[in-house]
């Protein structure tokens, strides 16, 4: 089931305190970039981000889900209404991601 634009728009609004957030639509889903790096995406109307060390420290009981068949598990962000948490996660994850 492809993700809907309304869900993407909500996530982008939650991330509006950050500069240089971009997205790209790909096969009905959305890849999320922060300052040029892939952080995660919207898959089946689920917000998933890469499971870096800092993300797993901030969310120690993180639920891991597979975004699509044969993909590596990612962290499901369940508390999508917590803007402070989302900003913290993105600021922490940036330095741990490859270019």
Secondary structure, DSSP 8 states (H G I E B T S, - for coil): ----HHHHHHHHHHTTTSSSEEEEEETTEEEEEETTEEEEEEETTEEEE---HHHHHHTTT-EEEESSTT--EEEE---TT-HHHHHHHHHHHGGGS--
